[in-house]
Amino acid sequence: MLRVDISKQLGKFSIEAAFTSEGRVTGLFGASGAGKTSLVNMIAGLLRPDRGVIALDGETLDDAAAGVHVPPHFRRIGYVFQDARLFPHLNVRQNLDYGRRMNRLVDDPAQRKRVTDLLDVGNLLDRRPGQLSGGERQRVALGRALLSKPRLLLLDEPLGSLDEGRKVEILPYFVRLRDEANVPMVYVSHDAAEMRQLATQIVMLRNGRVTALGGVKVLTAG
C-alpha cells in the first residue's frame, strides 16, 4: 500500500496531494504541467516534500516533520522514464542485468527468464539499444526495472515518446505486467484511453491538486 500526503513548493507552482493506493495500477492522470512528474519524483525520493508523509507497505519513506528521508537507492522502487535511458554501450542482456547488479541481488536465472518471456525480449539480448525500436527499448527498460525486484514500479509517461502504432504494440505488455508480474504500479499519463485500458485506480491531478480519486469512471467526470 502506498500512502501520500504531502505539499511542495516549486517556484511559483505548488503541489498539495493526498491519496492512498491499494490497487495494482494507480493511474496518475492530468494535463501537462499538473504536477504528475514532480509527485512521482517525490515518491521515488528524487525530490523531498516540504511537508507531509510518504509511506510504502507500512515503511515511512518521507516524514518532513521528523526529518525522515530514505534515499532513492534504498527505497526498492523501480522507475521507468518516458525515454528508456538504456546504456548505449551495453547490449540488452547487460542492460537488463544492470538493476540487479546495482542492488547487489543474487542472480536468478528463473526470474530473468520469466521477465524476458513476459516482455518478449529474449530475441533481443545481443543487440545494442541503437538497434532497437522505441517500443523495444521501453520493454527492455521495464525488464531492467523488474529484475531489480522492486516493491513498487513508477512509470512516467512510458508511451509518451512513441507514435500511435508503437503505443498499440506495447500497451498489451503493460496489461500483461499488471496481470502477471505482481508488482504494484503508479502509471503517469495524460491519455485517458491508456488509463481506461490499464489503471485499476485513478488519481486525477490538476494544478498540483487532487481533484478526483476512484475507479476509471472518474475520467468521465473529470
N, C-alpha and C positions, 0 to 999 in steps of 0.2 A: 504494500500500500504506500502511495506517495501522498504526503501532506505538504501543501504550500500555503503559507500565509505571510506575505512579505510586502515591503514597499522599497522603492529605489528611485532616486533622483538622478537623471542622466541629462545634464544641461537643463534645458527648458522643458524636457519631457519627463514625466514621472510614471511609474508603474505601481499600482496597488492591486494585488491579486491574491485571492484566497480560494482554494479548492482542495478537495480530497479525491484521489483517483484510486479506484479498486478494479477498474476494467482491464481487459487485455490490451486495448489500444485506446489511449486518450488522445483525441484529436484536438490540437490547439489551433483554433481557426480564427482568422481575421485578415483584414486587408493589409497590404504593405504599410509598415510604419505603426502597426497596432501594438508592437512590443513583444511579439512572439519569440523572436530570436534572443532578445535580452533576457526574457523569462527562462528560456531553455538554458542559456548560458549560466544563469544563477543555479538552476538545478544541477548542471554539470560541475559547478564550482569555479567556473571561469570568471564570474562576477560575484561579488559579495553583496547581499541585500543590506540596505541601511537599517531596516527594522524587520523583525519577524523571524519566522522559523521555517526551515525546510527539513522534513524527516522522511526517511525511506525504510520501510519494514521495521518501524519502531526505533531506528537509529537516527539521532539528531545529526544532520549534516551541517546546518547553519542555525545558530541562535545568536542574533545580534546582541541581545541584552546580556547574554552570558559570555560573549566573546568567543563562541564556538564557530570554527570554520574548518571543515575537513577538506584538505587539498584534493584537487581533481583526481590525482592518480591513486588516491586511497578510497575513492567512492565506489569503485566497481560499477561504473556506469559507462556504457558504450555510446559513442557519438558518431553519427553518420551525417556529413555535411552535404550541401547541395552539389558541390564539386567533390568528387570521390577522394581526393587528396591521397592517392596512391603514390608510392615511391617509384619514380620512373626508372631508376637503375636496378630495381628488383623485379624478378618475374612474379607471376601471380602466386605461385606456391610460396615464395618468400614473403610477399605482401600479406598473404593470409596468415602466415605464422608470426608476423611481427607483434601483434597484440598479445599473443600467448607468451612470447619471449620477454616482452617488456614487463608483463605482470608476473614473470617467473613461475609460470604454471608448468606442471609436468605435461610432456607430450601425450596426447590422447588420440591415437590413430582412428579409433572408432568414432569419436566426436568429429574429427576432421572429415571423415567420410560422410557422416550424416549431414554436415553443413554443406560440403561440396555437392552432395546429391540434392539436398533441399534447394540449393540455389542454381543447380545445373552449371557449375563452373569446372567440373572435372576435366573437360577437354581443353581448358584454357591455361592449365597450370604452368606450362613452359613459356607462355607469351609474356611480353613486357606490356605495361599499361598503354604505351603508344600504339600497340597493335589491337587494342580493344575498342569496341563501340562504347558510346556513353552509357548505354544500359548495362553492358557487361562490366564496365568499371564500377558502376553502383552496386552490382551484385557482389563483386569482389570486396568492395568496401563493407558491405553488410556482413559478408563472411568473416572478414578480419575482426569486425566488432563482436560477432557472436563467439568466435574462437577465444576471445579474451574472457569468456564466461561471465558476462555482465549480469547484474540483478535487475537492471533497467536499461532500455535502449532508447536513445534520443535520436530522432530523425528530423532534421531541419530542412524542409522543402527538398526531399531527396529526389524528386522528379522535376524540380523547377528548371533545370538546365536542359531537359530533354524535349525533343519535339513530340507531337501528339502520337506519332507511330511508335516511338520508343516508350512513351508512357504506357500505351496499351500493352506493349510487350512485357514491361517489367512489373506492372501493378499486380498481376497474379502471384508473383513471387512474394510480395509483401503480404498478400492474403494468406498464402501458404505459411509464411513466417508466423503470422498471427495465430493460425490454427494448429501449427505443429511444433513451433520452437519453444513454447512455454516460457517466453521472456516477455514481461510487460513492456509496452512501448508508449512513448509520447511522440506523436506524429504531428509535425507542424506543416500547415498548408493554408493557402487562400483559395483552394479549389474545392468547391462543395461536392462535386462528383466524386473526387478521390475520397473525401471524408465519408460519404454515404456508403461507399464500397468497403471501406476498411475499418473505420472507427467503431468502437463499442460505446464510447462516451465522448461528448463534445464539451470543450471549454471555449466559449466564444469570447474573443478579446477585441475591444475597440478602444482606441486612445489610451491604452495602458490599463484599462479596467475590464474586469469580467462582467459581461452583460447577460450571459445565459450559460447554464450548466445543465446537462442532461443527455438524453439519447439523441440520435441523429435528427429527430423531429425538430430540435431547436434550430436547425439550419433554415428551415422554412420560416420559423417565427422571426429569425434574425434578418 
